[in-house]
Amino acid sequence: NYKNFVTFENVFNDKECEFIKSLGWEWNEGLTGNNTTKDVNIRNSNVFWIHQRQDLIWIWERLEHFIQKANSHVWHMEITKFMEPLQLTKYKKAGHYNWHVDHGNNENSHRKLM
């Protein structure tokens, strides 16, 4: 019986959540296919990216703790680093993000977590 998700409560408190959301002062339309195509059948949302910066390292450290905790209980993968900025997504009413492949499904595909 394979578990494909894990949830944690209270990873960030309300004040921290509001701060993180405030970082998204410029929301972009969620695109598909290496961020070049708008296809509302796959994705209907807005996104922004949180890059690793010294003043935001606490966000990354907190997430890393819970990612490692989930991984050690469920998947047991060897995770060594984050490859991309964090993506925060905002959904409007009837918004969605369907199944998709970010980097293709060939030998050049990469995992998002390394």
C-alpha positions in Angstrom: 0.0 0.0 0.0 2.1 2.9 -1.3 1.6 6.3 0.3 2.2 9.1 -2.2 1.7 12.1 0.1 2.4 13.2 3.7 0.8 16.1 5.5 2.0 18.1 8.5 0.1 20.7 10.5 1.4 24.0 11.8 4.7 23.9 9.8 4.4 27.7 9.7 2.3 29.9 12.1 -0.2 32.4 10.9 2.2 35.3 11.0 4.8 33.4 9.0 2.3 32.3 6.4 1.2 35.9 5.9 4.8 37.0 5.5 5.5 34.2 3.0 2.4 35.2 1.0 3.5 38.9 1.1 6.6 37.9 -0.8 4.5 37.2 -3.9 4.0 40.9 -4.8 4.2 39.9 -8.5 2.0 36.9 -9.3 2.5 35.4 -12.7 0.2 33.3 -14.8 1.0 29.6 -14.2 2.5 28.3 -17.5 3.3 24.8 -18.6 6.1 23.2 -20.7 9.2 24.9 -19.3 7.1 28.0 -18.5 6.5 28.8 -22.1 2.9 27.7 -22.8 -0.5 28.7 -21.3 -2.8 25.8 -21.2 -5.7 26.2 -18.8 -6.6 22.5 -19.4 -3.5 21.6 -17.5 -3.1 24.6 -15.2 -5.3 27.5 -14.1 -3.4 29.3 -11.4 -1.0 32.1 -10.5 2.5 31.5 -9.2 5.5 33.2 -7.8 9.0 31.9 -6.8 10.9 32.2 -3.6 14.6 32.2 -4.2 17.1 31.2 -1.6 18.3 34.4 0.1 20.0 34.8 3.4 17.0 36.6 4.9 14.7 33.8 3.8 16.8 30.8 4.7 14.6 30.0 7.7 11.8 29.1 5.2 14.1 26.7 3.4 15.4 25.2 6.6 11.9 24.6 8.0 10.7 22.9 4.8 13.9 20.8 4.6 13.2 19.5 8.1 9.7 18.4 7.2 10.7 17.0 3.8 13.4 14.9 5.4 11.0 13.8 8.1 8.4 12.7 5.6 11.1 11.1 3.4 12.5 9.1 6.3 9.0 7.7 7.2 7.7 7.0 3.7 10.0 7.1 0.7 13.6 6.6 2.0 15.1 8.5 -1.0 18.5 10.1 -0.8 17.8 13.9 -0.9 20.8 16.1 -1.0 19.6 19.6 -2.1 16.8 21.7 -3.5 17.2 22.2 -7.3 14.8 25.1 -7.9 13.3 28.1 -6.1 10.2 27.3 -4.1 7.0 27.8 -6.0 3.9 29.2 -4.3 0.6 28.8 -6.2 -2.6 30.8 -5.8 -5.8 29.2 -7.2 -8.9 31.2 -8.2 -12.3 29.7 -8.0 -12.3 26.7 -10.4 -8.5 26.9 -10.6 -6.6 23.7 -10.9 -3.3 22.1 -11.7 -3.7 18.7 -13.4 -1.2 15.9 -13.8 1.8 17.0 -15.9 5.5 16.3 -16.5 7.8 19.3 -15.7 11.0 18.3 -17.4 9.8 15.7 -20.0 9.6 12.0 -19.6 13.0 10.9 -21.2 16.5 10.3 -20.1 17.0 14.1 -19.5 14.3 14.3 -16.9 15.4 15.4 -13.4 13.8 15.0 -10.0 12.8 18.3 -8.4 14.5 17.3 -5.1 18.0 16.0 -5.1 
